[in-house]
Amino acid sequence: MITKQRKLPSGFGAHSTADDVLAGVDLTGATALVTGGYSGLGLETTRALARAGARVIVPARRPDIAGEALRGTPGVEVGALDLGDLESVRAFSDRFLDTGRTLDIVINGAGVMACPETRVGPGWEAHFAINHLGHFALVGRLRPALAPGARVVAVASSGHFLSDIRWQDPHFRTGYDRWLAYAQSKTANALFALHLDRLGADTGVRAYAVHPGSILTPLQRHIPREEWYARGWVTPDGEPADGFKTPRQGAATAVWAATSPLLDAHGGAYCQDCDIAEAATTDDMLLGGVKPWATDPHAASRLWDLSSELTGVNAF
Ligand SMILES: NC(=O)c1ccc[n+]([C@@H]2O[C@H](COP(=O)([O-])OP(=O)(O)OC[C@H]3O[C@@H](n4cnc5c(N)ncnc54)[C@H](OP(=O)(O)O)[C@@H]3O)[C@@H](O)[C@H]2O)c1
């Protein structure tokens, strides 16, 4: 059964932080994996999960930088992983599986946004490859380690407003546009969670997609400063604009989706502001909500098949 995109309500909101949603939650004995867990929202996600008692595995494209960022955070382990390299995904996963440990929470937080045209692996477009296909392969390869009742959270974005999956040309062989490339990958994140939840239902593995909000982090590194002003992301004195969140607030929805019992019966939901998101009624990404192409079960199944074919991973 497909979850309705309707607010619960959860009692939390846009201003809640990751610590707010974890207040009174004891994650002692739980193991979480957070891709990108050493920068921006992922760093705050890792810290909050660790404060709640979880052991947190942080796969990192730059393990030395990750180690620095997480110095002093107890219960965290860093491992090498480049999501744009399927061999690296395989090696990371094999190393983890060899430990015999299980995972209770997986948060797919790593991502790139609005990069100049970049090709990885066999010529794949980098947003689709890193943000979606790398995570698809990672979760598939880690499938044997997912504990019964494990939750997988795909960090999507209201950036998905700009594009459905480009079925005829997902790798932008023609007409590359950095925002459409990001948008497609974020639609893919939402569809991934939708179909994973359906496939995982037998084993109790649940999956959710989240839009974290708008937050100034290193994610915007490819956008020239003038464009930040032109897009209204910052005030004239360089402060985050109204409606932007802090990184701790930005980490809250993923942490909530990974832990809230209120979501037990709502697998596959697309969430924002620590609640299930409503269908988008405008094109205002700051308001958010979810567009129909990101909750289409047929598209989710089709994308799953395409991703299996491309990565050679089909574990569910
Ligand atoms: N910030 C926002 O306003 C916003 C809004 C909506 C959605 N999101 C989503 O939230 C997630 C986190 O974003 P953020 O703002 O926290 O960005 P961020 O600070 O730039 O963090 C992104 C992380 O992804 C990692 N990463 C990038 N390419 C990778 C690769 N090939 N292999 C492994 N790791 C890789 C980065 O590692 P390196 O530092 O080593 O490159 C970094 O740790 C992203 O999925 C983004 O799309 C963010």
PDBQT file of the ligand as one rigid body, heavy atoms in Angstrom, charges set to zero:
ROOT
HETATM    1  N1  LIG A 401      21.987  22.192   2.054  1.00  0.00    +0.000 N 
HETATM    2  C1  LIG A 401      20.769  22.272   1.539  1.00  0.00    +0.000 C 
HETATM    3  O1  LIG A 401      20.140  23.348   1.471  1.00  0.00    +0.000 OA
HETATM    4  C2  LIG A 401      20.090  21.040   1.019  1.00  0.00    +0.000 A 
HETATM    5  C3  LIG A 401      18.773  21.154   0.551  1.00  0.00    +0.000 A 
HETATM    6  C4  LIG A 401      18.142  20.033   0.054  1.00  0.00    +0.000 A 
HETATM    7  C5  LIG A 401      18.813  18.827   0.034  1.00  0.00    +0.000 A 
HETATM    8  N2  LIG A 401      20.084  18.736   0.478  1.00  0.00    +0.000 N 
HETATM    9  C6  LIG A 401      20.756  17.424   0.407  1.00  0.00    +0.000 C 
HETATM   10  O2  LIG A 401      21.351  17.147   1.646  1.00  0.00    +0.000 OA
HETATM   11  C7  LIG A 401      22.497  16.302   1.446  1.00  0.00    +0.000 C 
HETATM   12  C8  LIG A 401      23.657  16.855   2.261  1.00  0.00    +0.000 C 
HETATM   13  O3  LIG A 401      23.952  18.136   1.770  1.00  0.00    +0.000 OA
HETATM   14  P1  LIG A 401      24.832  19.173   2.573  1.00  0.00    +0.000 P 
HETATM   15  O4  LIG A 401      24.169  20.474   2.430  1.00  0.00    +0.000 OA
HETATM   16  O5  LIG A 401      25.158  18.642   3.902  1.00  0.00    +0.000 OA
HETATM   17  O6  LIG A 401      26.140  19.198   1.644  1.00  0.00    +0.000 OA
HETATM   18  P2  LIG A 401      27.706  19.072   1.949  1.00  0.00    +0.000 P 
HETATM   19  O7  LIG A 401      28.041  19.774   3.211  1.00  0.00    +0.000 OA
HETATM   20  O8  LIG A 401      28.399  19.455   0.696  1.00  0.00    +0.000 OA
HETATM   21  O9  LIG A 401      27.891  17.510   2.204  1.00  0.00    +0.000 OA
HETATM   22  C9  LIG A 401      27.853  16.595   1.145  1.00  0.00    +0.000 C 
HETATM   23  C10 LIG A 401      28.688  15.385   1.497  1.00  0.00    +0.000 C 
HETATM   24  O10 LIG A 401      28.636  14.477   0.394  1.00  0.00    +0.000 OA
HETATM   25  C11 LIG A 401      29.954  13.989   0.197  1.00  0.00    +0.000 C 
HETATM   26  N3  LIG A 401      30.192  13.512  -1.169  1.00  0.00    +0.000 N 
HETATM   27  C12 LIG A 401      30.136  14.223  -2.313  1.00  0.00    +0.000 A 
HETATM   28  N4  LIG A 401      30.502  13.448  -3.355  1.00  0.00    +0.000 NA
HETATM   29  C13 LIG A 401      30.800  12.218  -2.841  1.00  0.00    +0.000 A 
HETATM   30  C14 LIG A 401      31.259  11.002  -3.408  1.00  0.00    +0.000 A 
HETATM   31  N5  LIG A 401      31.525  10.870  -4.730  1.00  0.00    +0.000 N 
HETATM   32  N6  LIG A 401      31.455   9.942  -2.593  1.00  0.00    +0.000 NA
HETATM   33  C15 LIG A 401      31.241  10.050  -1.260  1.00  0.00    +0.000 A 
HETATM   34  N7  LIG A 401      30.817  11.185  -0.664  1.00  0.00    +0.000 NA
HETATM   35  C16 LIG A 401      30.603  12.261  -1.451  1.00  0.00    +0.000 A 
HETATM   36  C17 LIG A 401      30.833  15.191   0.493  1.00  0.00    +0.000 C 
HETATM   37  O11 LIG A 401      32.156  14.773   0.681  1.00  0.00    +0.000 OA
HETATM   38  P3  LIG A 401      33.383  15.758   0.311  1.00  0.00    +0.000 P 
HETATM   39  O12 LIG A 401      33.244  16.932   1.225  1.00  0.00    +0.000 OA
HETATM   40  O13 LIG A 401      34.578  14.924   0.592  1.00  0.00    +0.000 OA
HETATM   41  O14 LIG A 401      33.201  16.127  -1.123  1.00  0.00    +0.000 OA
HETATM   42  C18 LIG A 401      30.166  15.714   1.750  1.00  0.00    +0.000 C 
HETATM   43  O15 LIG A 401      30.612  14.996   2.878  1.00  0.00    +0.000 OA
HETATM   44  C19 LIG A 401      22.724  16.239  -0.053  1.00  0.00    +0.000 C 
HETATM   45  O16 LIG A 401      22.223  15.020  -0.532  1.00  0.00    +0.000 OA
HETATM   46  C20 LIG A 401      21.886  17.393  -0.597  1.00  0.00    +0.000 C 
HETATM   47  O17 LIG A 401      21.411  17.141  -1.899  1.00  0.00    +0.000 OA
HETATM   48  C21 LIG A 401      20.739  19.811   0.982  1.00  0.00    +0.000 A 
ENDROOT
TORSDOF 0
